Amino acid sequence: MEKAILGLDIGGTGIKGGVHVNGHLEDIRSIPTPAHESKEFILETIALFIESYLDYDIAGIGIGIPGLVDVERGEVLGLANIPAFQHVELAKFIQERFFKPVFINNDANCFAIGVHKFGVGKPFKNLVGITLGTGVGGGIVINGHLYSGMFSAAGEWCSAPYLEHNFEHYCSGKFFHAYYQTKPKAMAKRARNGDPEAIKAFEEYGNHLGELIKHILYALAPEAVVLGGSIRKSYPLFEASLKKSLSTFAYPMVLEQVKILLSELDETAIHGAVALVDLEPEVINN
């Protein structure tokens, strides 16, 4: 059997996995995250989940997590919504249990390298991936390599100050909750049915996201910005206002060349975790 790479996406509500073998991702599984249990219980849950994949000839394991990671040590420094999972040497634990190489990174970084290796980002050496959902995440690929920065914190534009809050407040689902007391999916349905308030909400959202992308263009001038996350599915509702916002960018030549793309991958987080195993030796950490 061909060597397989196991990719895991560990989140606050679920742990999801899949194997990349014979050129594609297969055998997607998921279990609930025991988020309020002890560190030891969570580690054992992860180990048992990995064991369920050992019918495959696993060559390596990649893991994406929604928090900060010491990439070189494979240590989870903090994991969103899982109180006990702070400063956990996760890579060491799994390596000692299964004798496989283990690579860990922030889930938004995984998204960026996943779309670069397996998705619409393939043609580009330099790209930024932005996930739009409950929050906003960012990942950076430079010259074909993932740039993680210290503690996998590169690309965290979500926390940068913007207007009265930060970019995440205006470019994630939080925007629709804060100003329209509804969820993005429900608002999108209303907009598609011609509701004026919903149409206006997505116009405003597009303006804010355009401002975020302008900051990215000023800092990195990538060839492509790839949008992921659930809100990307509503792109036709905010495309026009996003591009209108971008039109004020100071360097027209950059604006003419940059591509704004939507990720087409299913299970992007798992694809990205798999990509860590292939590319980790070339990750730029600083």
ABEGO torsion letter per residue (X at the ends): XBBBBBBBBBBAABBBBBBBBGGBBBGBBBBBBBAABBAAAAAAAAAAAAAAAAABBBABBBBBBBBBBBAAAGBBABBBGBAABBGBBAAAAAAAAAGBBBBBBBAAAAAAAAAAAABAAAABABBBBBBBBABBBBBBBBGGBBBAEBGGABGBAAABBBEABBAAAAABAAAAAAAAGBBAAAAAAAAAAGBAAAAAAAAAAAAAAAAAAAAAAAAAGBABBBBBEAAAAAAAAAAAAAAAAAAABABAAAAAABBBBBBABBGAAAAAAAAAAAAAAABBAX
